[in-house]
């Protein structure tokens, strides 16, 4: 099968032109006229994962391997080490990042995984009415996302309105009109700013909040894969972060 065939389907589901200006979604490695034998879905690529991929494959990821122009390819950085392996094994790479965030991923996580009802949504932020205590909200997120620990800023005991954006979205704080904002990668100064505004924050982390990309993409392509007798191999890149919990062994 040609890469072009599945690229056009992906573009019809979630147009690549919707991506943010700073993003780099689309075909990153390979050529649209290339053929492929194996199909993989993964949120990210890491070196250990790439070494297990079969040659002559197509990989569709959420996060782009390359964001900005490379001035040198000397195989001593994250992206160039992986790029070397992809080229050696004739592996094509397509990424769907902010385009699918806008069209599907955020809504999927909020409604299907967290089981909240979206009242309205702009490009990135989903707004919900939940009427929960802050403690119950933390417990709910812990259960649904299987979080080992949760970092938060509490300014209210009860949460009526909730704003949610998977990934990393504290740059959108001015657009948040809610009692609590849930996103990932919350920094110290983000927390100070939110507290001053009376906005509660809950950090559901980047990896954990977007690690449903594979499930979503498999659902979106279910009919296409069946029609073309394709089977996607779901892969899992490793979360680079680990968490120390007293009493647990460190391997």
C-alpha angles and dihedrals in degrees: 000000000000122000088228092065096059093036090060091050091050090049091052091050096046114003113228089218088072092069119113118263092250093049128096106205122152133054107353104164127026135012133288090235093055119111123225135198103193132042126207133183120202136157091222141354125241128178095253091052095046091054089060095051118106119243120260093032138139118227122195114197136177099222117054116241090217123039103169136021117294114227094188138014105208099144097241099107134069095256098040094047089056093040089058092055094046093052093045090053096041092241120164120214129206122176129200109192128141092006092063091038087062099042105035125344102071092046092046094053094045097046106027102032105027093030096221122144114238114226095185138343137199122197095297112001124076116201122208139176109222112154096208134142113254090244093052090049091054091050091049092052092045091055099042097044098032092232117179092208136356128219114209148163113220120201099150134040093213127043119206101161125039133190118197134188122167120222116020117333112147088119085072095059092117089062094053115106102172145093092252136021121207120198141116139264094037111179131207095258090046088058093049091050093049093048091052089053093049091246120143117220133201120190110212090173129238103263096043095048096050102034089103093076092101094053091046095049092048089054093047092051097038097111094040092051092047093048092051095039092241125150119202117214110221111217132184123217113209120258102241090214124080127185128224114225117179112247095027120110120243111222 
